Amino acid sequence: MSDALWLTAAAILTFVGMGWLALAMELHWGQVMHRPAEAATRTRRLLRVLGTAALSLSLLACLMADRPSMAVLVWVMLLAGSAVALAMLLARRPQVMRALWPLA
């Protein structure tokens, strides 16, 4: 696979992983799903595991695209960019994040 595909996969995995970790928080779950957070304890635990796995896979994708010193830098920048993008999404259109967890 080319470097561009690995980096695209890393960016997507980082965004989705950050989104899942955000949905694992009670406040964001209630904001996005319009449901009480207490009813979704098992789901939120699963979201934490999936979010962590997606972020780990995004690091692996970055490592596949470039040498380790550059890959870690790119990964950290992807983490920061995804966090900012998700914060803006949660502030303006939280209902869009339902696409990250259609099972709810």
MIDOSE-1310 file (N, C-alpha, C; in nm, 2 decimals, decimal comma, always signed):
residues 104
msda	+0,08/-0,12/+0,00/+0,00/+0,00/+0,00/+0,09/+0,12/+0,00; +0,04/+0,23/-0,06/+0,12/+0,35/-0,07/+0,11/+0,43/+0,06; +0,21/+0,52/+0,08/+0,21/+0,60/+0,20/+0,09/+0,68/+0,22; +0,04/+0,73/+0,11/-0,08/+0,82/+0,11/-0,20/+0,74/+0,17
lwlt	-0,22/+0,61/+0,13/-0,33/+0,53/+0,18/-0,31/+0,50/+0,32; -0,19/+0,47/+0,37/-0,16/+0,44/+0,51/-0,20/+0,57/+0,59; -0,16/+0,68/+0,54/-0,19/+0,81/+0,62/-0,33/+0,84/+0,62; -0,40/+0,81/+0,51/-0,55/+0,83/+0,50/-0,62/+0,74/+0,60
aaai	-0,57/+0,62/+0,60/-0,63/+0,52/+0,70/-0,60/+0,56/+0,84; -0,48/+0,62/+0,87/-0,45/+0,66/+1,00/-0,54/+0,78/+1,04; -0,56/+0,87/+0,95/-0,64/+0,99/+0,98/-0,79/+0,95/+1,01; -0,84/+0,85/+0,93/-0,98/+0,81/+0,95/-0,99/+0,73/+1,09
ltfv	-0,89/+0,65/+1,11/-0,89/+0,57/+1,24/-0,88/+0,67/+1,36; -0,80/+0,77/+1,35/-0,78/+0,86/+1,46/-0,91/+0,94/+1,48; -0,97/+0,99/+1,38/-1,10/+1,06/+1,40/-1,21/+0,97/+1,46; -1,22/+0,85/+1,40/-1,32/+0,76/+1,46/-1,29/+0,72/+1,60
gmgw	-1,16/+0,69/+1,63/-1,12/+0,65/+1,76/-1,15/+0,76/+1,86; -1,12/+0,89/+1,83/-1,15/+1,00/+1,91/-1,30/+1,02/+1,93; -1,37/+0,99/+1,83/-1,52/+1,00/+1,83/-1,58/+0,90/+1,93; -1,53/+0,78/+1,92/-1,57/+0,67/+2,01/-1,54/+0,70/+2,15
lala	-1,42/+0,76/+2,18/-1,38/+0,79/+2,31/-1,47/+0,91/+2,36; -1,50/+1,00/+2,28/-1,59/+1,11/+2,32/-1,73/+1,05/+2,35; -1,78/+0,96/+2,27/-1,91/+0,91/+2,30/-1,91/+0,82/+2,43; -1,80/+0,77/+2,47/-1,79/+0,69/+2,59/-1,81/+0,78/+2,72
melh	-1,80/+0,91/+2,70/-1,82/+1,00/+2,81/-1,97/+1,03/+2,83; -2,02/+1,03/+2,96/-2,16/+1,04/+2,99/-2,22/+1,17/+2,92; -2,15/+1,28/+2,94/-2,20/+1,41/+2,89/-2,22/+1,40/+2,74; -2,12/+1,36/+2,66/-2,13/+1,35/+2,52/-2,23/+1,25/+2,47
wgqv	-2,24/+1,14/+2,54/-2,34/+1,04/+2,50/-2,48/+1,10/+2,51; -2,50/+1,16/+2,62/-2,64/+1,23/+2,63/-2,66/+1,34/+2,53; -2,56/+1,41/+2,50/-2,57/+1,52/+2,41/-2,59/+1,47/+2,27; -2,53/+1,36/+2,23/-2,55/+1,31/+2,09/-2,67/+1,22/+2,08
mhrp	-2,69/+1,13/+2,17/-2,80/+1,04/+2,16/-2,93/+1,08/+2,22; -2,93/+1,19/+2,30/-3,05/+1,24/+2,37/-3,11/+1,13/+2,46; -3,03/+1,05/+2,53/-3,07/+0,95/+2,62/-2,99/+0,96/+2,74; -3,05/+0,90/+2,85/-2,97/+0,90/+2,98/-2,85/+0,82/+2,96
aeaa	-2,74/+0,87/+3,02/-2,61/+0,80/+3,01/-2,61/+0,67/+3,09; -2,68/+0,66/+3,20/-2,67/+0,55/+3,29/-2,72/+0,42/+3,22; -2,81/+0,43/+3,13/-2,86/+0,31/+3,06/-2,76/+0,25/+2,96; -2,65/+0,32/+2,93/-2,56/+0,27/+2,83/-2,42/+0,24/+2,89
trtr	-2,41/+0,19/+3,01/-2,28/+0,16/+3,07/-2,20/+0,06/+2,99; -2,26/-0,05/+2,95/-2,19/-0,15/+2,88/-2,15/-0,10/+2,74; -2,23/-0,02/+2,68/-2,20/+0,04/+2,55/-2,08/+0,13/+2,56; -2,08/+0,22/+2,66/-1,98/+0,31/+2,68/-1,84/+0,24/+2,71
rllr	-1,85/+0,13/+2,78/-1,73/+0,05/+2,80/-1,67/+0,00/+2,67; -1,76/-0,05/+2,59/-1,72/-0,10/+2,46/-1,67/+0,01/+2,37; -1,73/+0,13/+2,38/-1,67/+0,24/+2,30/-1,53/+0,28/+2,35; -1,50/+0,27/+2,47/-1,37/+0,29/+2,52/-1,27/+0,20/+2,46
vlgt	-1,30/+0,07/+2,46/-1,21/-0,03/+2,41/-1,19/-0,01/+2,26; -1,30/+0,01/+2,19/-1,29/+0,03/+2,04/-1,21/+0,16/+2,01; -1,23/+0,27/+2,09/-1,16/+0,39/+2,07/-1,01/+0,37/+2,09; -0,98/+0,30/+2,19/-0,83/+0,27/+2,22/-0,77/+0,19/+2,11
aals	-0,85/+0,09/+2,06/-0,80/+0,00/+1,95/-0,78/+0,08/+1,82; -0,88/+0,17/+1,79/-0,87/+0,25/+1,67/-0,75/+0,35/+1,68; -0,72/+0,40/+1,79/-0,60/+0,49/+1,81/-0,47/+0,41/+1,80; -0,47/+0,29/+1,85/-0,35/+0,21/+1,84/-0,33/+0,17/+1,69
lsll	-0,44/+0,13/+1,62/-0,42/+0,10/+1,48/-0,38/+0,22/+1,40; -0,42/+0,34/+1,44/-0,38/+0,46/+1,36/-0,23/+0,48/+1,38; -0,18/+0,45/+1,50/-0,03/+0,46/+1,52/+0,04/+0,36/+1,43; -0,02/+0,24/+1,43/+0,04/+0,14/+1,34/+0,04/+0,18/+1,19
aclm	-0,07/+0,24/+1,15/-0,08/+0,28/+1,01/+0,03/+0,39/+0,98; +0,05/+0,48/+1,08/+0,15/+0,59/+1,07/+0,29/+0,52/+1,06; +0,31/+0,42/+1,14/+0,44/+0,35/+1,14/+0,47/+0,28/+1,00; +0,36/+0,24/+0,94/+0,37/+0,17/+0,81/+0,40/+0,27/+0,70
adrp	+0,36/+0,40/+0,72/+0,38/+0,50/+0,62/+0,52/+0,56/+0,62; +0,58/+0,57/+0,74/+0,70/+0,65/+0,75/+0,79/+0,59/+0,86; +0,91/+0,64/+0,87/+1,01/+0,60/+0,97/+0,95/+0,64/+1,11; +0,99/+0,57/+1,21/+0,93/+0,59/+1,35/+0,93/+0,73/+1,40
smav	+1,04/+0,80/+1,38/+1,05/+0,94/+1,43/+0,94/+1,03/+1,37; +0,93/+1,02/+1,24/+0,83/+1,10/+1,17/+0,69/+1,05/+1,19; +0,67/+0,92/+1,20/+0,54/+0,86/+1,22/+0,48/+0,90/+1,36; +0,56/+0,91/+1,46/+0,50/+0,95/+1,59/+0,46/+1,10/+1,58
lvwv	+0,54/+1,18/+1,52/+0,51/+1,32/+1,50/+0,37/+1,33/+1,43; +0,36/+1,26/+1,32/+0,24/+1,27/+1,24/+0,12/+1,22/+1,32; +0,14/+1,11/+1,40/+0,03/+1,06/+1,48/-0,02/+1,16/+1,58; +0,08/+1,22/+1,65/+0,04/+1,32/+1,75/-0,03/+1,44/+1,69
mlla	+0,01/+1,48/+1,57/-0,06/+1,59/+1,50/-0,20/+1,54/+1,46; -0,22/+1,42/+1,42/-0,35/+1,36/+1,38/-0,44/+1,36/+1,51; -0,38/+1,32/+1,62/-0,46/+1,32/+1,75/-0,51/+1,46/+1,78; -0,42/+1,56/+1,77/-0,46/+1,70/+1,80/-0,56/+1,75/+1,70
gsav	-0,54/+1,72/+1,57/-0,64/+1,77/+1,47/-0,77/+1,70/+1,49; -0,78/+1,58/+1,52/-0,90/+1,50/+1,54/-0,98/+1,56/+1,66; -0,90/+1,58/+1,77/-0,96/+1,64/+1,89/-1,03/+1,77/+1,86; -0,96/+1,86/+1,79/-1,02/+1,99/+1,76/-1,14/+1,97/+1,67
alam	-1,13/+1,89/+1,57/-1,24/+1,87/+1,47/-1,36/+1,81/+1,55; -1,34/+1,72/+1,64/-1,45/+1,66/+1,71/-1,51/+1,76/+1,81; -1,43/+1,84/+1,87/-1,48/+1,95/+1,96/-1,57/+2,05/+1,89; -1,53/+2,08/+1,77/-1,61/+2,17/+1,68/-1,74/+2,10/+1,64
llar	-1,73/+1,98/+1,61/-1,85/+1,90/+1,57/-1,95/+1,89/+1,68; -1,90/+1,86/+1,80/-1,98/+1,85/+1,92/-2,05/+1,98/+1,96; -1,98/+2,09/+1,93/-2,03/+2,22/+1,96/-2,14/+2,27/+1,87; -2,12/+2,23/+1,74/-2,22/+2,28/+1,64/-2,32/+2,18/+1,60
rpqv	-2,28/+2,06/+1,57/-2,38/+1,96/+1,52/-2,35/+1,82/+1,58; -2,39/+1,81/+1,71/-2,36/+1,68/+1,78/-2,43/+1,56/+1,72; -2,55/+1,59/+1,65/-2,63/+1,47/+1,60/-2,55/+1,40/+1,49; -2,45/+1,47/+1,42/-2,38/+1,41/+1,32/-2,29/+1,29/+1,37
mral	-2,26/+1,30/+1,50/-2,18/+1,19/+1,56/-2,25/+1,06/+1,58; -2,38/+1,06/+1,56/-2,46/+0,94/+1,57/-2,41/+0,84/+1,46; -2,36/+0,89/+1,36/-2,30/+0,80/+1,25/-2,19/+0,71/+1,30; -2,12/+0,76/+1,41/-2,01/+0,68/+1,46/-2,06/+0,56/+1,55
wpla	-2,19/+0,57/+1,59/-2,24/+0,45/+1,67/-2,39/+0,44/+1,63; -2,41/+0,37/+1,51/-2,55/+0,36/+1,46/-2,64/+0,26/+1,54; -2,57/+0,18/+1,63/-2,65/+0,08/+1,70/-2,73/+0,14/+1,81; -2,71/+0,27/+1,85/-2,79/+0,33/+1,96/-2,93/+0,36/+1,92
